[in-house]
Amino acid sequence: MNENQEEISNDELYEHFKFMASEGQEPLRVDKFLMNFIENATRNKIQQAIKAGNVLVNDNAVKANYKVKANDVVRVVLAHPPHENLLVAEDIPIDVVYEDNEVIVVNKPAGMVVHPGHGNYSGTLVNALIFHIENLPKNSNERPGLVHRIDKDTSGLLVVAKTEYAMANLAKQFFDRTTERLYLALVWGNIEEDEGTIEGNIGRSLKNRLQMNVFPDGDFGKHAVTHFKVVERFSYVTLVECKLETGRTHQIRAHFKYIGHPLFNDERYGGNRILKGTTFTKYKQFVDNCFKILPRQALHAKTLGFEQPTTKKILQFNSELPDDMTLCIEKWRNYTIHQKE
């Protein structure tokens, strides 16, 4: 595996076990609880997993003395896929933007997981790709053709390699930061600067293993840089264009939370509640309606550019904003106009 392929996999966690405590569950230490449910598990292995932060209760890492209570959801997540995870080809439609003998560029809809993991072992883009394309190049992480990824609830462009050579070539382009990746994001608050750069190491949260944190002192995580330009301001939210210099997990989401501007309706990073604005009931209803129109984080991978591995021609692709983001932005635009009248 080359360095870039390793880079896109290090932060991934795969769900191995998931249990929901019954209504009648008496308080019981989580290590003892798991001993009762996981066949052939040893106390030592369970405690090591807990110590590593890989045992989650209601999505939060817990210590061994945590007492499981009724209706708690207990999960064990590890850095490698479960052995029973076999890739299965599935006949799922793909929005193909471009395809040649070496690469395929797809426009991923929001809600589609890119590759199996986190309990999503079917219905992913990878399941669709291996149905539509024969002999996709494999890597050691069971991610055929992938050299980068975008989050489940992020829409937009993704390039996939169709050959071993293309995979190695594209991986090096991403590692060398010679690719072009532009995103559009709607964030909470009025960003005062017209443009700027966010720098800060990104690594998995020590408290919530499903969230990434920014570690500005550089003592943890990996170097991450996001450049941004303001596209339009809408009173209490701002539309920004983001240019990625690095490609860390949840980079834009974590970076904008770090500077106090979480993405609009980003549940994992706190953007799914009213963070800026008034206390008026009408305003609350307006924001709730926006959340219903856009039931995900407001993030779209708009532009993707790279060098075709064989011909060396520079390819650049742009995708239109999906309807949910377009409608939400239009509502904010109208709201801002009426405010000024």
N, C-alpha and C positions, 0 to 999 in steps of 0.2 A: 504494500500500500504506500503511495507517495504521501508527502507531507500534507498536501491539501485535502486529499481524501480522508486522511486521519483527522484533519481539522474539522471537517463537517460532521464527524461522528462522535467526537469525544464527549459532547454535552448531552447526548441522547440517553434517555432512560427507557427501558422496556418493562412493561408490566408483566410480572411473572405470576402473581397471585392477587386475588381480590376477594375479600370476604366482608359481608355486612353482618354486624352483630344483631342478634334477634331482639325482639321487644323485651324478652325476659332475661336478657343477659345481665348477670350480676357483675359488678366491677371486678376485673381480672387483669393482672399484669399482661402487657402486650406480648411479651416473650412466651408466657405460658399459654396465652390465647392462640398464638400461631403454632405452638407445639401440638395443640389439639386438632389443628386443621390441616397442616402440611405433612403429608406422609413421608416417612424416613428423614424428617428434619432433625438435626441435633440442636441442643440448646446453644452450643458454641457458635454454630453457623448463624443461627437467628440473632444472637447477640452481636456478632460481627457485622451483620447487615444493619442492625439498629445503630451501632456505633458509627457506621459509615454514612448514616442519614438516609438509608434506602428503605426504611419502613415508615410509611406515611399513614396517619390517621386523619381522615377528612382533609387530605392533601397537605398536611403539615408533618414534617419529620418529628418523631417523638423519641424519648429516652426509654430504656428498658423497663423503668418502673411506672410508665404510663399505664393507667387503669382503663381498659376498654369498657365502654358503657353501651347501653342499649342503642341500636341504630347507628353506631359508629361504623364508618367504612374504612377497613384496614387493607392497605395495599403493600405489596413488596415489589419494588422496582430495582432493576439491575442494569448495568451498562452493556449487557449483551442480550440478544434475543433469546427467548425460551427455545429449547431444543425442538419443540413441536411446531415452531413457526416455519412452515414451508410456504414458499411463494407459489401462489396459484394464479394462473392466467384468468382474467375475467373480461367479458365482453362489455366494456364500459366506453361510451363515446368520449373522444378526445378532440378538443379544439386545436387543430394543427395550424400554426401560423406559417411554418416553413419546414421543408424536409428535403434532404439530399442523401447521398450514400453514407455520409459520416455523422450527421447531426439531425436532430428534430427539435423544433422550438414549439412549445405548446403554451396556450393561454389557460392557466388553471383557474377554475371557478372557486370562489370562497366556499368553504365547507368541505373541500376535498383534501384528504391527507396525502402528502407526497409519497411517503413510504411507510410500510408496516412498522408499528411500534405504539407504545402508550395504550395498548389494548385495541388499537385499530389494525387488525390483521387481514382485513379484506376491504374492497371498495376504494383502494388507494390508487394514485396515479401509476405507481409501479405495477400493480396488478393489471391495470389497463394497458400499460406499455408492453408487457411481456405477452399479452394477447395479440396486439397489433403488429409487433415487430419481433421477428425471429432472432434468436441468438444475441440478445443484448449483452454487452460485456459485463461480467460480474466483478464485484469487489468483495473483500472479506467481510463486509457488513451486510451482505444480502441486499444491496441497493443497486440493481442493474442500471448502468448508464448514468447514474447521478454523480454530478460534480458540484452541485449546489442545491439548495432547497429554499422553499418559502413556507411560512406557517400555514396550518390548516385553514384558518379564517382570513388569510391574506390572499387576495386575488392577483393574477397577473402572469408575467412571462417567466418561462423556465426553459433552459436548454438541456437536452439529454444527448449523451454520446451513443452512437450506434455501433462503434467499433472500439477495439482495445486501443488503437492508436489515437483515435479522437478523444477517448476518455483521458489518456495520459496528457495529451496536448492541451485540452481544455482545463484539466486540473492544474496544469502549470500556469496557464493564463490567469486563472482565479488566484492562485497562490502569489503570482507576481503582480497582481492588482492591475493588469492591463485591460481587463474587461470594463464595460460601462454598465452601471446599474443605477437607474433612477426610479424613485418611488414617489408617489403622492400620498400624503398623510394629512388627516384633519386632526388637529390637536387642541386640547383645552387651553384657554387663555389667549391673551394678546401678546405674541412674541414681539418685543420692541425692536430688535435688530432686523434689518431687511435680509441679512444673511449672516451665517456664522458656522462655527465648527464645534462639535461636541467630542471631547476626548475623555476616555476613562476605561480602564480594564473592565471587561465583562466576564463574570463567572456565575456558576450556579449559587443561588441564595443558600446561606447556611441554615436558614430557618424554614423556608418553603422550597422544597426541592424541584417544584414545577415552575419556579420563577427564576429569572436571571437578575443579578444585582450589578451595580456599577461600583467598582473599587478604585477610587481616584488616586489612592496612594501607590497603586501598582503592586501591592503585596499579594494579590490574589487575582485569578482570572487571566484573560488574554487581552492584549492591546487591541483597542477598538476606536475607530474614527468615523464619524458621520458628519458630512457637510450638508448644510440646508440653506434654502432660499425661500423667503415668504412669497407665495403666489397671490394670496388674497386674504383680507382680514374680514371677519364677520362678527363684530362686537365681542362675543365671549369665546369664540374659537378662531383658529387660524389654519388656513390651508397652506401646507409647505411642500416643497419639492426636496427630497433627500437624495444625496449622492453617497453611496457606500464606498469607503476606501478599504474597509475590512468587511468580512462577512460572518459575524458571530451570531449565535443563536439569539433570537429576539432582539437584535442589536438596536433597531430603530425604536422599538417599544420600550426597552430598558433605558436607552439614552434620553428619550424625551421625558420619561418619568423622572429621571435623575435631575433634569433641569427644571422640573416643576410643571411640565406640560404633557401629561399623559395623553395617549391617543384617545380620541372620542370613542366611547363605548368599548374600551379595552378592559374586559372584565378582570383578566389576570393581573393587570397593572393599575387597577383602581379608576379607570376612565369610564366605568359604567354607572356613575352617579354624577349629579350636578356639582361641578367643581368651581364654576364661574357663572356669574349672572345675578339675577334678582331673586327675591323670595316670593314674587307674585305667583299665584296659583296658575294663571294663564301661561306664564313662562315655564313652570314645571310641566304642564300639559304639553307644551310645545316640544320640550326636550324629550319627554316620554314618547311622543309621536316620532321624533327623529330616531330614537333608539329602536322603535318598532320597524321603521323603514330600513334601518341599517343595523341588523341584529348581530354585529361583529365589530372588531376593531376597524377603524377607518384607515385602511392601508392597502395600497395597490402598487404592484410592481409594473411600472408603466413602460420603461425603456430598458432594452437589453442589447448590448453590443459586444462583439467578440470577433476574433480572427478565425475564418474557416480553416480547420486543421490542415487540409490538403492544398487547397488553392491559395491560401494565405490572404484571400480577399476579406476586407473588413465588412462584416454584416451587422446591420443595426435594425432593430424591430421596435415598434411602438404599439401599445394596445390602448384602446379606449377605456375610460372609466366604466365599470359596470353600473347597471341601473341603480342599485341600492345606494352607492356612493354619490352618484349624480343627483338623485332625488334628494338625498340628505343635504348636500351642498346647496342645492337650489332653494331648499326650505330656509337654510341659514342666510342665504343671499337676500331672499325676500324679507326675512325678519329684520335684517340690518337696514334695508331700504325703508321699511315702515317706521323703524325707530327714528330715522333722521327726518322724517316728514313732520 
